[in-house]
Amino acid sequence: MLTTEELDAILPDLEFVKAWVQAVEDEVYRRLQDGEDFENAELAPGRKTRAWADEDEGLNWLRKDFPLKVVAPRKVLSIAQAEKVVGRGLIPDELIATKQSADRLVIRKRSH
């Protein structure tokens, strides 16, 4: 494992290394799409998502056997959506629960 000092010395160059790795991945992807073979890479199908081909038809189909509140429940607007309606900063603070995601690593740029 690298020492703290060794890691600290590498940090300013991480963006360059990431960009180089991304360029390599992009080129391999392009070549795979063009039919070239790689021993250590392949194209895998992307993640599939499903949605109603026609939402109104889907709703009508569901309503045949289920009540509307079950198949199309109402939801309260998110804070961001509500602020678009009432104006930013107008929602009382006590009505807002703030969650913070995990800390993220920020690399300082090398000063030249």
Residue, then its C-alpha position, 0 to 999 in steps of 0.5 A: m500500500l502507498t504511504t500518505e505522502e505517496l498518495d498525496a503526491i499522486l492526487p494532483d494528477l488524478e484528473f489526467v489519469k481518469a481522463w486517460v482511462q476514460a479515453v481508453e474505455d471510449e476507444v475500446y467501446r468504439r472498436l467493439q461496436d465496430g466488430e473488433d474482438f478483445e480478449n479482456a472486454e465485451l459489450a454487455p446489453g444495457r439495463k432494460t427499463r419498462a414503461w407503459a406504451d400508452e399510460d392512459e391505456g395502462l391506467n384504464w386496464l388497471r382500473k378494470d380490477f383495482p380502485l384508482k387510489v391503488v393504481a394511481p396514488r397521489k403523492v405530495l410534491s417534492i420540496a423542489q417541485a413545491e418551490k417551483v409552485v410557491g416560490r423558492g425560500l417560502i416553505p417554512d424550515e420546520l416542514i423540510a427534512t434535510k438529508q446529506s449524502a456521504d462525504r465525497l473526495v475533492i482533489r485540489k488542482r496542482s498549482h503551477 
